[in-house]
Amino acid sequence: MFDGRFAIGLLGASRDAWHSVPGGFRSLARKEDAVPYDKVSDLPEAQVDQYSEHQKHAFLKAFNNALEEYDGDEARAFATAHAAAQQAPEDEPAESRR
């Protein structure tokens, strides 16, 4: 299971030294290179394989919003997205399926 402290701990590391991080993180070398994901199928499988389809959608939305809010900081965006996916129900609530 994902431990949010891992991603938070990455924030103190020098981004210039990073080329990639195991588990699906994209390059953290330059924040301006960070790009939001367009669809669930674009998400790194290693990051979202433990989530239901509904939780993957929550992950995608939270990641893209956090990426913008944190000026392209992918480590913070991934940590935020994992927290959102873990809090989302496994199935979409019935009232939102209408």
mmCIF file as gemmi writes it, N, C-alpha and C atoms, coordinates in Angstrom:
data_model
loop_
_atom_site.group_PDB
_atom_site.id
_atom_site.type_symbol
_atom_site.label_atom_id
_atom_site.label_alt_id
_atom_site.label_comp_id
_atom_site.label_asym_id
_atom_site.label_entity_id
_atom_site.label_seq_id
_atom_site.pdbx_PDB_ins_code
_atom_site.Cartn_x
_atom_site.Cartn_y
_atom_site.Cartn_z
_atom_site.occupancy
_atom_site.B_iso_or_equiv
_atom_site.pdbx_formal_charge
_atom_site.auth_seq_id
_atom_site.auth_asym_id
_atom_site.pdbx_PDB_model_num
ATOM 1 N N . MET Axp A 1 ? 0.843 -1.185 0 1 0 ? 1 A 1
ATOM 2 C CA . MET Axp A 1 ? 0 0 0 1 0 ? 1 A 1
ATOM 3 C C . MET Axp A 1 ? 0.879 1.236 0 1 0 ? 1 A 1
ATOM 4 N N . PHE Axp A 2 ? 0.4 2.294 -0.586 1 0 ? 2 A 1
ATOM 5 C CA . PHE Axp A 2 ? 1.14 3.546 -0.7 1 0 ? 2 A 1
ATOM 6 C C . PHE Axp A 2 ? 1.3 4.212 0.658 1 0 ? 2 A 1
ATOM 7 N N . ASP Axp A 3 ? 2.493 4.66 0.914 1 0 ? 3 A 1
ATOM 8 C CA . ASP Axp A 3 ? 2.771 5.388 2.144 1 0 ? 3 A 1
ATOM 9 C C . ASP Axp A 3 ? 3.053 6.831 1.755 1 0 ? 3 A 1
ATOM 10 N N . GLY Axp A 4 ? 2.13 7.725 2.044 1 0 ? 4 A 1
ATOM 11 C CA . GLY Axp A 4 ? 2.26 9.124 1.655 1 0 ? 4 A 1
ATOM 12 C C . GLY Axp A 4 ? 3.535 9.778 2.138 1 0 ? 4 A 1
ATOM 13 N N . ARG Axp A 5 ? 4.124 9.236 3.215 1 0 ? 5 A 1
ATOM 14 C CA . ARG Axp A 5 ? 5.363 9.828 3.725 1 0 ? 5 A 1
ATOM 15 C C . ARG Axp A 5 ? 6.498 9.68 2.73 1 0 ? 5 A 1
ATOM 16 N N . PHE Axp A 6 ? 6.454 8.628 1.883 1 0 ? 6 A 1
ATOM 17 C CA . PHE Axp A 6 ? 7.489 8.443 0.876 1 0 ? 6 A 1
ATOM 18 C C . PHE Axp A 6 ? 7.502 9.631 -0.089 1 0 ? 6 A 1
ATOM 19 N N . ALA Axp A 7 ? 6.332 9.959 -0.638 1 0 ? 7 A 1
ATOM 20 C CA . ALA Axp A 7 ? 6.248 11.062 -1.594 1 0 ? 7 A 1
ATOM 21 C C . ALA Axp A 7 ? 6.566 12.386 -0.924 1 0 ? 7 A 1
ATOM 22 N N . ILE Axp A 8 ? 6.106 12.582 0.304 1 0 ? 8 A 1
ATOM 23 C CA . ILE Axp A 8 ? 6.39 13.813 1.026 1 0 ? 8 A 1
ATOM 24 C C . ILE Axp A 8 ? 7.894 13.927 1.242 1 0 ? 8 A 1
ATOM 25 N N . GLY Axp A 9 ? 8.549 12.813 1.559 1 0 ? 9 A 1
ATOM 26 C CA . GLY Axp A 9 ? 9.996 12.821 1.764 1 0 ? 9 A 1
ATOM 27 C C . GLY Axp A 9 ? 10.767 13.205 0.521 1 0 ? 9 A 1
ATOM 28 N N . LEU Axp A 10 ? 10.181 12.993 -0.648 1 0 ? 10 A 1
ATOM 29 C CA . LEU Axp A 10 ? 10.85 13.35 -1.892 1 0 ? 10 A 1
ATOM 30 C C . LEU Axp A 10 ? 10.997 14.856 -2.049 1 0 ? 10 A 1
ATOM 31 N N . LEU Axp A 11 ? 10.15 15.598 -1.365 1 0 ? 11 A 1
ATOM 32 C CA . LEU Axp A 11 ? 10.16 17.048 -1.529 1 0 ? 11 A 1
ATOM 33 C C . LEU Axp A 11 ? 11.482 17.666 -1.101 1 0 ? 11 A 1
ATOM 34 N N . GLY Axp A 12 ? 12.157 17.039 -0.151 1 0 ? 12 A 1
ATOM 35 C CA . GLY Axp A 12 ? 13.421 17.586 0.316 1 0 ? 12 A 1
ATOM 36 C C . GLY Axp A 12 ? 14.591 17.233 -0.579 1 0 ? 12 A 1
ATOM 37 N N . ALA Axp A 13 ? 14.41 16.299 -1.491 1 0 ? 13 A 1
ATOM 38 C CA . ALA Axp A 13 ? 15.5 15.883 -2.377 1 0 ? 13 A 1
ATOM 39 C C . ALA Axp A 13 ? 15.687 16.9 -3.492 1 0 ? 13 A 1
ATOM 40 N N . SER Axp A 14 ? 16.892 16.966 -3.994 1 0 ? 14 A 1
ATOM 41 C CA . SER Axp A 14 ? 17.178 17.861 -5.103 1 0 ? 14 A 1
ATOM 42 C C . SER Axp A 14 ? 16.505 17.347 -6.367 1 0 ? 14 A 1
ATOM 43 N N . ARG Axp A 15 ? 15.634 18.139 -6.945 1 0 ? 15 A 1
ATOM 44 C CA . ARG Axp A 15 ? 14.946 17.721 -8.164 1 0 ? 15 A 1
ATOM 45 C C . ARG Axp A 15 ? 15.9 17.643 -9.345 1 0 ? 15 A 1
ATOM 46 N N . ASP Axp A 16 ? 16.977 18.419 -9.328 1 0 ? 16 A 1
ATOM 47 C CA . ASP Axp A 16 ? 17.919 18.41 -10.439 1 0 ? 16 A 1
ATOM 48 C C . ASP Axp A 16 ? 18.63 17.073 -10.56 1 0 ? 16 A 1
ATOM 49 N N . ALA Axp A 17 ? 18.717 16.319 -9.482 1 0 ? 17 A 1
ATOM 50 C CA . ALA Axp A 17 ? 19.424 15.043 -9.498 1 0 ? 17 A 1
ATOM 51 C C . ALA Axp A 17 ? 18.523 13.898 -9.956 1 0 ? 17 A 1
ATOM 52 N N . TRP Axp A 18 ? 17.241 14.141 -10.073 1 0 ? 18 A 1
ATOM 53 C CA . TRP Axp A 18 ? 16.29 13.066 -10.389 1 0 ? 18 A 1
ATOM 54 C C . TRP Axp A 18 ? 16.08 12.948 -11.887 1 0 ? 18 A 1
ATOM 55 N N . HIS Axp A 19 ? 16.043 11.722 -12.355 1 0 ? 19 A 1
ATOM 56 C CA . HIS Axp A 19 ? 15.658 11.458 -13.734 1 0 ? 19 A 1
ATOM 57 C C . HIS Axp A 19 ? 14.343 10.685 -13.74 1 0 ? 19 A 1
ATOM 58 N N . SER Axp A 20 ? 14.207 9.778 -12.806 1 0 ? 20 A 1
ATOM 59 C CA . SER Axp A 20 ? 12.94 9.067 -12.621 1 0 ? 20 A 1
ATOM 60 C C . SER Axp A 20 ? 12.945 8.448 -11.239 1 0 ? 20 A 1
ATOM 61 N N . VAL Axp A 21 ? 11.782 8.107 -10.78 1 0 ? 21 A 1
ATOM 62 C CA . VAL Axp A 21 ? 11.627 7.493 -9.465 1 0 ? 21 A 1
ATOM 63 C C . VAL Axp A 21 ? 10.864 6.19 -9.671 1 0 ? 21 A 1
ATOM 64 N N . PRO Axp A 22 ? 11.291 5.09 -9.062 1 0 ? 22 A 1
ATOM 65 C CA . PRO Axp A 22 ? 10.564 3.831 -9.225 1 0 ? 22 A 1
ATOM 66 C C . PRO Axp A 22 ? 9.105 3.969 -8.816 1 0 ? 22 A 1
ATOM 67 N N . GLY Axp A 23 ? 8.254 3.228 -9.486 1 0 ? 23 A 1
ATOM 68 C CA . GLY Axp A 23 ? 6.838 3.216 -9.12 1 0 ? 23 A 1
ATOM 69 C C . GLY Axp A 23 ? 5.976 4.103 -9.979 1 0 ? 23 A 1
ATOM 70 N N . GLY Axp A 24 ? 6.53 4.659 -11.035 1 0 ? 24 A 1
ATOM 71 C CA . GLY Axp A 24 ? 5.696 5.386 -11.967 1 0 ? 24 A 1
ATOM 72 C C . GLY Axp A 24 ? 5.813 6.889 -11.948 1 0 ? 24 A 1
ATOM 73 N N . PHE Axp A 25 ? 6.622 7.474 -11.078 1 0 ? 25 A 1
ATOM 74 C CA . PHE Axp A 25 ? 6.807 8.918 -11.114 1 0 ? 25 A 1
ATOM 75 C C . PHE Axp A 25 ? 7.495 9.297 -12.41 1 0 ? 25 A 1
ATOM 76 N N . ARG Axp A 26 ? 7.044 10.34 -13.033 1 0 ? 26 A 1
ATOM 77 C CA . ARG Axp A 26 ? 7.713 10.829 -14.225 1 0 ? 26 A 1
ATOM 78 C C . ARG Axp A 26 ? 8.886 11.69 -13.789 1 0 ? 26 A 1
ATOM 79 N N . SER Axp A 27 ? 9.636 12.175 -14.736 1 0 ? 27 A 1
ATOM 80 C CA . SER Axp A 27 ? 10.82 12.97 -14.447 1 0 ? 27 A 1
ATOM 81 C C . SER Axp A 27 ? 10.472 14.153 -13.549 1 0 ? 27 A 1
ATOM 82 N N . LEU Axp A 28 ? 11.285 14.356 -12.527 1 0 ? 28 A 1
ATOM 83 C CA . LEU Axp A 28 ? 11.098 15.493 -11.629 1 0 ? 28 A 1
ATOM 84 C C . LEU Axp A 28 ? 12.184 16.538 -11.856 1 0 ? 28 A 1
ATOM 85 N N . ALA Axp A 29 ? 12.917 16.412 -12.953 1 0 ? 29 A 1
ATOM 86 C CA . ALA Axp A 29 ? 14.058 17.282 -13.197 1 0 ? 29 A 1
ATOM 87 C C . ALA Axp A 29 ? 13.649 18.749 -13.273 1 0 ? 29 A 1
ATOM 88 N N . ARG Axp A 30 ? 12.583 19.05 -14.009 1 0 ? 30 A 1
ATOM 89 C CA . ARG Axp A 30 ? 12.151 20.436 -14.124 1 0 ? 30 A 1
ATOM 90 C C . ARG Axp A 30 ? 10.64 20.489 -13.993 1 0 ? 30 A 1
ATOM 91 N N . LYS Axp A 31 ? 10.162 21.38 -13.152 1 0 ? 31 A 1
ATOM 92 C CA . LYS Axp A 31 ? 8.724 21.483 -12.916 1 0 ? 31 A 1
ATOM 93 C C . LYS Axp A 31 ? 7.964 21.868 -14.18 1 0 ? 31 A 1
ATOM 94 N N . GLU Axp A 32 ? 8.572 22.691 -15.029 1 0 ? 32 A 1
ATOM 95 C CA . GLU Axp A 32 ? 7.851 23.123 -16.217 1 0 ? 32 A 1
ATOM 96 C C . GLU Axp A 32 ? 7.611 21.978 -17.204 1 0 ? 32 A 1
ATOM 97 N N . ASP Axp A 33 ? 8.301 20.848 -17.008 1 0 ? 33 A 1
ATOM 98 C CA . ASP Axp A 33 ? 8.077 19.671 -17.85 1 0 ? 33 A 1
ATOM 99 C C . ASP Axp A 33 ? 6.863 18.868 -17.393 1 0 ? 33 A 1
ATOM 100 N N . ALA Axp A 34 ? 6.361 19.129 -16.205 1 0 ? 34 A 1
ATOM 101 C CA . ALA Axp A 34 ? 5.24 18.368 -15.665 1 0 ? 34 A 1
ATOM 102 C C . ALA Axp A 34 ? 3.99 18.636 -16.491 1 0 ? 34 A 1
ATOM 103 N N . VAL Axp A 35 ? 3.321 17.558 -16.877 1 0 ? 35 A 1
ATOM 104 C CA . VAL Axp A 35 ? 2.133 17.666 -17.716 1 0 ? 35 A 1
ATOM 105 C C . VAL Axp A 35 ? 1.008 16.871 -17.069 1 0 ? 35 A 1
ATOM 106 N N . PRO Axp A 36 ? -0.194 17.441 -17.036 1 0 ? 36 A 1
ATOM 107 C CA . PRO Axp A 36 ? -1.305 16.692 -16.47 1 0 ? 36 A 1
ATOM 108 C C . PRO Axp A 36 ? -1.649 15.49 -17.347 1 0 ? 36 A 1
ATOM 109 N N . TYR Axp A 37 ? -2.264 14.492 -16.738 1 0 ? 37 A 1
ATOM 110 C CA . TYR Axp A 37 ? -2.72 13.321 -17.475 1 0 ? 37 A 1
ATOM 111 C C . TYR Axp A 37 ? -4.08 13.629 -18.087 1 0 ? 37 A 1
ATOM 112 N N . ASP Axp A 38 ? -4.304 13.176 -19.323 1 0 ? 38 A 1
ATOM 113 C CA . ASP Axp A 38 ? -5.566 13.445 -20.013 1 0 ? 38 A 1
ATOM 114 C C . ASP Axp A 38 ? -6.666 12.463 -19.648 1 0 ? 38 A 1
ATOM 115 N N . LYS Axp A 39 ? -6.301 11.203 -19.448 1 0 ? 39 A 1
ATOM 116 C CA . LYS Axp A 39 ? -7.321 10.192 -19.159 1 0 ? 39 A 1
ATOM 117 C C . LYS Axp A 39 ? -6.75 9.13 -18.234 1 0 ? 39 A 1
ATOM 118 N N . VAL Axp A 40 ? -7.639 8.354 -17.643 1 0 ? 40 A 1
ATOM 119 C CA . VAL Axp A 40 ? -7.243 7.338 -16.664 1 0 ? 40 A 1
ATOM 120 C C . VAL Axp A 40 ? -6.224 6.372 -17.261 1 0 ? 40 A 1
ATOM 121 N N . SER Axp A 41 ? -6.392 6.003 -18.516 1 0 ? 41 A 1
ATOM 122 C CA . SER Axp A 41 ? -5.473 5.049 -19.147 1 0 ? 41 A 1
ATOM 123 C C . SER Axp A 41 ? -4.054 5.597 -19.286 1 0 ? 41 A 1
ATOM 124 N N . ASP Axp A 42 ? -3.876 6.908 -19.154 1 0 ? 42 A 1
ATOM 125 C CA . ASP Axp A 42 ? -2.542 7.521 -19.213 1 0 ? 42 A 1
ATOM 126 C C . ASP Axp A 42 ? -1.793 7.425 -17.884 1 0 ? 42 A 1
ATOM 127 N N . LEU Axp A 43 ? -2.518 7.162 -16.801 1 0 ? 43 A 1
ATOM 128 C CA . LEU Axp A 43 ? -1.888 7.109 -15.476 1 0 ? 43 A 1
ATOM 129 C C . LEU Axp A 43 ? -0.925 5.931 -15.386 1 0 ? 43 A 1
ATOM 130 N N . PRO Axp A 44 ? 0.196 6.093 -14.66 1 0 ? 44 A 1
ATOM 131 C CA . PRO Axp A 44 ? 1.133 4.982 -14.491 1 0 ? 44 A 1
ATOM 132 C C . PRO Axp A 44 ? 0.458 3.82 -13.753 1 0 ? 44 A 1
ATOM 133 N N . GLU Axp A 45 ? 0.486 2.642 -14.344 1 0 ? 45 A 1
ATOM 134 C CA . GLU Axp A 45 ? -0.171 1.473 -13.752 1 0 ? 45 A 1
ATOM 135 C C . GLU Axp A 45 ? 0.359 1.196 -12.351 1 0 ? 45 A 1
ATOM 136 N N . ALA Axp A 46 ? 1.651 1.4 -12.14 1 0 ? 46 A 1
ATOM 137 C CA . ALA Axp A 46 ? 2.238 1.147 -10.817 1 0 ? 46 A 1
ATOM 138 C C . ALA Axp A 46 ? 1.666 2.079 -9.751 1 0 ? 46 A 1
ATOM 139 N N . GLN Axp A 47 ? 1.139 3.209 -10.161 1 0 ? 47 A 1
ATOM 140 C CA . GLN Axp A 47 ? 0.571 4.161 -9.209 1 0 ? 47 A 1
ATOM 141 C C . GLN Axp A 47 ? -0.894 3.867 -8.894 1 0 ? 47 A 1
ATOM 142 N N . VAL Axp A 48 ? -1.622 3.277 -9.835 1 0 ? 48 A 1
ATOM 143 C CA . VAL Axp A 48 ? -3.073 3.171 -9.663 1 0 ? 48 A 1
ATOM 144 C C . VAL Axp A 48 ? -3.616 1.745 -9.728 1 0 ? 48 A 1
ATOM 145 N N . ASP Axp A 49 ? -2.773 0.748 -9.827 1 0 ? 49 A 1
ATOM 146 C CA . ASP Axp A 49 ? -3.269 -0.624 -10.005 1 0 ? 49 A 1
ATOM 147 C C . ASP Axp A 49 ? -4.074 -1.13 -8.815 1 0 ? 49 A 1
ATOM 148 N N . GLN Axp A 50 ? -3.932 -0.527 -7.658 1 0 ? 50 A 1
ATOM 149 C CA . GLN Axp A 50 ? -4.66 -0.97 -6.467 1 0 ? 50 A 1
ATOM 150 C C . GLN Axp A 50 ? -6.031 -0.311 -6.329 1 0 ? 50 A 1
ATOM 151 N N . TYR Axp A 51 ? -6.379 0.588 -7.245 1 0 ? 51 A 1
ATOM 152 C CA . TYR Axp A 51 ? -7.621 1.342 -7.121 1 0 ? 51 A 1
ATOM 153 C C . TYR Axp A 51 ? -8.689 0.846 -8.09 1 0 ? 51 A 1
ATOM 154 N N . SER Axp A 52 ? -9.97 1.039 -7.696 1 0 ? 52 A 1
ATOM 155 C CA . SER Axp A 52 ? -11.095 0.749 -8.586 1 0 ? 52 A 1
ATOM 156 C C . SER Axp A 52 ? -11.146 1.828 -9.665 1 0 ? 52 A 1
ATOM 157 N N . GLU Axp A 53 ? -11.995 1.613 -10.656 1 0 ? 53 A 1
ATOM 158 C CA . GLU Axp A 53 ? -12.128 2.591 -11.745 1 0 ? 53 A 1
ATOM 159 C C . GLU Axp A 53 ? -12.571 3.958 -11.196 1 0 ? 53 A 1
ATOM 160 N N . HIS Axp A 54 ? -13.518 3.955 -10.27 1 0 ? 54 A 1
ATOM 161 C CA . HIS Axp A 54 ? -13.991 5.21 -9.676 1 0 ? 54 A 1
ATOM 162 C C . HIS Axp A 54 ? -12.851 5.916 -8.929 1 0 ? 54 A 1
ATOM 163 N N . GLN Axp A 55 ? -12.063 5.167 -8.184 1 0 ? 55 A 1
ATOM 164 C CA . GLN Axp A 55 ? -10.938 5.75 -7.454 1 0 ? 55 A 1
ATOM 165 C C . GLN Axp A 55 ? -9.861 6.268 -8.41 1 0 ? 55 A 1
ATOM 166 N N . LYS Axp A 56 ? -9.686 5.601 -9.54 1 0 ? 56 A 1
ATOM 167 C CA . LYS Axp A 56 ? -8.725 6.084 -10.541 1 0 ? 56 A 1
ATOM 168 C C . LYS Axp A 56 ? -9.153 7.44 -11.092 1 0 ? 56 A 1
ATOM 169 N N . HIS Axp A 57 ? -10.451 7.624 -11.285 1 0 ? 57 A 1
ATOM 170 C CA . HIS Axp A 57 ? -10.943 8.927 -11.752 1 0 ? 57 A 1
ATOM 171 C C . HIS Axp A 57 ? -10.696 10.005 -10.689 1 0 ? 57 A 1
ATOM 172 N N . ALA Axp A 58 ? -10.885 9.663 -9.428 1 0 ? 58 A 1
ATOM 173 C CA . ALA Axp A 58 ? -10.598 10.604 -8.341 1 0 ? 58 A 1
ATOM 174 C C . ALA Axp A 58 ? -9.1 10.937 -8.321 1 0 ? 58 A 1
ATOM 175 N N . PHE Axp A 59 ? -8.262 9.926 -8.525 1 0 ? 59 A 1
ATOM 176 C CA . PHE Axp A 59 ? -6.808 10.109 -8.572 1 0 ? 59 A 1
ATOM 177 C C . PHE Axp A 59 ? -6.448 11.079 -9.696 1 0 ? 59 A 1
ATOM 178 N N . LEU Axp A 60 ? -6.991 10.838 -10.886 1 0 ? 60 A 1
ATOM 179 C CA . LEU Axp A 60 ? -6.698 11.679 -12.053 1 0 ? 60 A 1
ATOM 180 C C . LEU Axp A 60 ? -7.067 13.14 -11.801 1 0 ? 60 A 1
ATOM 181 N N . LYS Axp A 61 ? -8.27 13.361 -11.314 1 0 ? 61 A 1
ATOM 182 C CA . LYS Axp A 61 ? -8.734 14.729 -11.065 1 0 ? 61 A 1
ATOM 183 C C . LYS Axp A 61 ? -7.886 15.409 -9.988 1 0 ? 61 A 1
ATOM 184 N N . ALA Axp A 62 ? -7.607 14.688 -8.906 1 0 ? 62 A 1
ATOM 185 C CA . ALA Axp A 62 ? -6.803 15.27 -7.824 1 0 ? 62 A 1
ATOM 186 C C . ALA Axp A 62 ? -5.37 15.534 -8.276 1 0 ? 62 A 1
ATOM 187 N N . PHE Axp A 63 ? -4.8 14.609 -9.043 1 0 ? 63 A 1
ATOM 188 C CA . PHE Axp A 63 ? -3.423 14.801 -9.522 1 0 ? 63 A 1
ATOM 189 C C . PHE Axp A 63 ? -3.339 16.059 -10.374 1 0 ? 63 A 1
ATOM 190 N N . ASN Axp A 64 ? -4.224 16.187 -11.349 1 0 ? 64 A 1
ATOM 191 C CA . ASN Axp A 64 ? -4.171 17.347 -12.247 1 0 ? 64 A 1
ATOM 192 C C . ASN Axp A 64 ? -4.399 18.66 -11.508 1 0 ? 64 A 1
ATOM 193 N N . ASN Axp A 65 ? -5.333 18.674 -10.566 1 0 ? 65 A 1
ATOM 194 C CA . ASN Axp A 65 ? -5.568 19.892 -9.779 1 0 ? 65 A 1
ATOM 195 C C . ASN Axp A 65 ? -4.365 20.231 -8.905 1 0 ? 65 A 1
ATOM 196 N N . ALA Axp A 66 ? -3.788 19.223 -8.257 1 0 ? 66 A 1
ATOM 197 C CA . ALA Axp A 66 ? -2.638 19.452 -7.384 1 0 ? 66 A 1
ATOM 198 C C . ALA Axp A 66 ? -1.409 19.859 -8.187 1 0 ? 66 A 1
ATOM 199 N N . LEU Axp A 67 ? -1.242 19.286 -9.371 1 0 ? 67 A 1
ATOM 200 C CA . LEU Axp A 67 ? -0.098 19.647 -10.216 1 0 ? 67 A 1
ATOM 201 C C . LEU Axp A 67 ? -0.126 21.134 -10.539 1 0 ? 67 A 1
ATOM 202 N N . GLU Axp A 68 ? -1.314 21.639 -10.814 1 0 ? 68 A 1
ATOM 203 C CA . GLU Axp A 68 ? -1.463 23.073 -11.096 1 0 ? 68 A 1
ATOM 204 C C . GLU Axp A 68 ? -1.268 23.895 -9.812 1 0 ? 68 A 1
ATOM 205 N N . GLU Axp A 69 ? -1.901 23.463 -8.722 1 0 ? 69 A 1
ATOM 206 C CA . GLU Axp A 69 ? -1.82 24.204 -7.466 1 0 ? 69 A 1
ATOM 207 C C . GLU Axp A 69 ? -0.398 24.281 -6.926 1 0 ? 69 A 1
ATOM 208 N N . TYR Axp A 70 ? 0.36 23.186 -7.078 1 0 ? 70 A 1
ATOM 209 C CA . TYR Axp A 70 ? 1.722 23.129 -6.537 1 0 ? 70 A 1
ATOM 210 C C . TYR Axp A 70 ? 2.776 23.425 -7.601 1 0 ? 70 A 1
ATOM 211 N N . ASP Axp A 71 ? 2.39 24.176 -8.625 1 0 ? 71 A 1
ATOM 212 C CA . ASP Axp A 71 ? 3.323 24.658 -9.657 1 0 ? 71 A 1
ATOM 213 C C . ASP Axp A 71 ? 4.157 23.538 -10.271 1 0 ? 71 A 1
ATOM 214 N N . GLY Axp A 72 ? 3.515 22.429 -10.606 1 0 ? 72 A 1
ATOM 215 C CA . GLY Axp A 72 ? 4.195 21.351 -11.31 1 0 ? 72 A 1
ATOM 216 C C . GLY Axp A 72 ? 4.972 20.39 -10.439 1 0 ? 72 A 1
ATOM 217 N N . ASP Axp A 73 ? 4.828 20.471 -9.134 1 0 ? 73 A 1
ATOM 218 C CA . ASP Axp A 73 ? 5.553 19.568 -8.224 1 0 ? 73 A 1
ATOM 219 C C . ASP Axp A 73 ? 4.856 18.207 -8.236 1 0 ? 73 A 1
ATOM 220 N N . GLU Axp A 74 ? 5.411 17.273 -9.007 1 0 ? 74 A 1
ATOM 221 C CA . GLU Axp A 74 ? 4.766 15.975 -9.181 1 0 ? 74 A 1
ATOM 222 C C . GLU Axp A 74 ? 4.74 15.144 -7.906 1 0 ? 74 A 1
ATOM 223 N N . ALA Axp A 75 ? 5.75 15.248 -7.081 1 0 ? 75 A 1
ATOM 224 C CA . ALA Axp A 75 ? 5.76 14.473 -5.832 1 0 ? 75 A 1
ATOM 225 C C . ALA Axp A 75 ? 4.569 14.864 -4.967 1 0 ? 75 A 1
ATOM 226 N N . ARG Axp A 76 ? 4.323 16.15 -4.834 1 0 ? 76 A 1
ATOM 227 C CA . ARG Axp A 76 ? 3.177 16.608 -4.051 1 0 ? 76 A 1
ATOM 228 C C . ARG Axp A 76 ? 1.869 16.244 -4.734 1 0 ? 76 A 1
ATOM 229 N N . ALA Axp A 77 ? 1.841 16.313 -6.07 1 0 ? 77 A 1
ATOM 230 C CA . ALA Axp A 77 ? 0.63 15.967 -6.809 1 0 ? 77 A 1
ATOM 231 C C . ALA Axp A 77 ? 0.303 14.484 -6.649 1 0 ? 77 A 1
ATOM 232 N N . PHE Axp A 78 ? 1.326 13.609 -6.705 1 0 ? 78 A 1
ATOM 233 C CA . PHE Axp A 78 ? 1.082 12.181 -6.513 1 0 ? 78 A 1
ATOM 234 C C . PHE Axp A 78 ? 0.608 11.901 -5.09 1 0 ? 78 A 1
ATOM 235 N N . ALA Axp A 79 ? 1.201 12.546 -4.105 1 0 ? 79 A 1
ATOM 236 C CA . ALA Axp A 79 ? 0.784 12.337 -2.716 1 0 ? 79 A 1
ATOM 237 C C . ALA Axp A 79 ? -0.672 12.764 -2.526 1 0 ? 79 A 1
ATOM 238 N N . THR Axp A 80 ? -1.031 13.9 -3.103 1 0 ? 80 A 1
ATOM 239 C CA . THR Axp A 80 ? -2.402 14.399 -3.021 1 0 ? 80 A 1
ATOM 240 C C . THR Axp A 80 ? -3.371 13.449 -3.722 1 0 ? 80 A 1
ATOM 241 N N . ALA Axp A 81 ? -2.974 12.968 -4.897 1 0 ? 81 A 1
ATOM 242 C CA . ALA Axp A 81 ? -3.833 12.079 -5.674 1 0 ? 81 A 1
ATOM 243 C C . ALA Axp A 81 ? -4.057 10.746 -4.957 1 0 ? 81 A 1
ATOM 244 N N . HIS Axp A 82 ? -3.008 10.218 -4.337 1 0 ? 82 A 1
ATOM 245 C CA . HIS Axp A 82 ? -3.177 8.968 -3.589 1 0 ? 82 A 1
ATOM 246 C C . HIS Axp A 82 ? -4.121 9.166 -2.406 1 0 ? 82 A 1
ATOM 247 N N . ALA Axp A 83 ? -4.009 10.277 -1.721 1 0 ? 83 A 1
ATOM 248 C CA . ALA Axp A 83 ? -4.908 10.55 -0.595 1 0 ? 83 A 1
ATOM 249 C C . ALA Axp A 83 ? -6.356 10.639 -1.079 1 0 ? 83 A 1
ATOM 250 N N . ALA Axp A 84 ? -6.574 11.298 -2.204 1 0 ? 84 A 1
ATOM 251 C CA . ALA Axp A 84 ? -7.932 11.43 -2.743 1 0 ? 84 A 1
ATOM 252 C C . ALA Axp A 84 ? -8.488 10.076 -3.169 1 0 ? 84 A 1
ATOM 253 N N . ALA Axp A 85 ? -7.672 9.258 -3.83 1 0 ? 85 A 1
ATOM 254 C CA . ALA Axp A 85 ? -8.127 7.948 -4.284 1 0 ? 85 A 1
ATOM 255 C C . ALA Axp A 85 ? -8.463 7.043 -3.1 1 0 ? 85 A 1
ATOM 256 N N . GLN Axp A 86 ? -7.661 7.123 -2.049 1 0 ? 86 A 1
ATOM 257 C CA . GLN Axp A 86 ? -7.902 6.291 -0.87 1 0 ? 86 A 1
ATOM 258 C C . GLN Axp A 86 ? -9.177 6.698 -0.148 1 0 ? 86 A 1
ATOM 259 N N . GLN Axp A 87 ? -9.543 7.962 -0.224 1 0 ? 87 A 1
ATOM 260 C CA . GLN Axp A 87 ? -10.755 8.445 0.442 1 0 ? 87 A 1
ATOM 261 C C . GLN Axp A 87 ? -12.002 8.256 -0.415 1 0 ? 87 A 1
ATOM 262 N N . ALA Axp A 88 ? -11.822 8.081 -1.714 1 0 ? 88 A 1
ATOM 263 C CA . ALA Axp A 88 ? -12.971 7.901 -2.611 1 0 ? 88 A 1
ATOM 264 C C . ALA Axp A 88 ? -13.555 6.506 -2.42 1 0 ? 88 A 1
ATOM 265 N N . PRO Axp A 89 ? -14.877 6.384 -2.517 1 0 ? 89 A 1
ATOM 266 C CA . PRO Axp A 89 ? -15.473 5.042 -2.417 1 0 ? 89 A 1
ATOM 267 C C . PRO Axp A 89 ? -15.05 4.204 -3.627 1 0 ? 89 A 1
ATOM 268 N N . GLU Axp A 90 ? -15.061 2.88 -3.46 1 0 ? 90 A 1
ATOM 269 C CA . GLU Axp A 90 ? -14.665 2.008 -4.56 1 0 ? 90 A 1
ATOM 270 C C . GLU Axp A 90 ? -15.636 2.093 -5.729 1 0 ? 90 A 1
ATOM 271 N N . ASP Axp A 91 ? -16.906 2.292 -5.441 1 0 ? 91 A 1
ATOM 272 C CA . ASP Axp A 91 ? -17.928 2.422 -6.48 1 0 ? 91 A 1
ATOM 273 C C . ASP Axp A 91 ? -18.47 3.839 -6.48 1 0 ? 91 A 1
ATOM 274 N N . GLU Axp A 92 ? -18.883 4.278 -7.642 1 0 ? 92 A 1
ATOM 275 C CA . GLU Axp A 92 ? -19.502 5.588 -7.776 1 0 ? 92 A 1
ATOM 276 C C . GLU Axp A 92 ? -20.828 5.574 -7.027 1 0 ? 92 A 1
ATOM 277 N N . PRO Axp A 93 ? -21.099 6.6 -6.207 1 0 ? 93 A 1
ATOM 278 C CA . PRO Axp A 93 ? -22.379 6.65 -5.482 1 0 ? 93 A 1
ATOM 279 C C . PRO Axp A 93 ? -23.565 6.591 -6.441 1 0 ? 93 A 1
ATOM 280 N N . ALA Axp A 94 ? -24.621 5.881 -6.061 1 0 ? 94 A 1
ATOM 281 C CA . ALA Axp A 94 ? -25.791 5.674 -6.922 1 0 ? 94 A 1
ATOM 282 C C . ALA Axp A 94 ? -26.421 6.975 -7.39 1 0 ? 94 A 1
ATOM 283 N N . GLU Axp A 95 ? -26.467 7.976 -6.517 1 0 ? 95 A 1
ATOM 284 C CA . GLU Axp A 95 ? -27.119 9.238 -6.885 1 0 ? 95 A 1
ATOM 285 C C . GLU Axp A 95 ? -26.375 9.994 -7.98 1 0 ? 95 A 1
ATOM 286 N N . SER Axp A 96 ? -25.088 9.743 -8.165 1 0 ? 96 A 1
ATOM 287 C CA . SER Axp A 96 ? -24.348 10.439 -9.214 1 0 ? 96 A 1
ATOM 288 C C . SER Axp A 96 ? -24.372 9.683 -10.54 1 0 ? 96 A 1
ATOM 289 N N . ARG Axp A 97 ? -24.972 8.478 -10.575 1 0 ? 97 A 1
ATOM 290 C CA . ARG Axp A 97 ? -25.062 7.689 -11.81 1 0 ? 97 A 1
ATOM 291 C C . ARG Axp A 97 ? -26.288 8.012 -12.631 1 0 ? 97 A 1
ATOM 292 N N . ARG Axp A 98 ? -27.154 8.833 -12.132 1 0 ? 98 A 1
ATOM 293 C CA . ARG Axp A 98 ? -28.421 9.135 -12.844 1 0 ? 98 A 1
ATOM 294 C C . ARG Axp A 98 ? -28.206 9.895 -14.098 1 0 ? 98 A 1
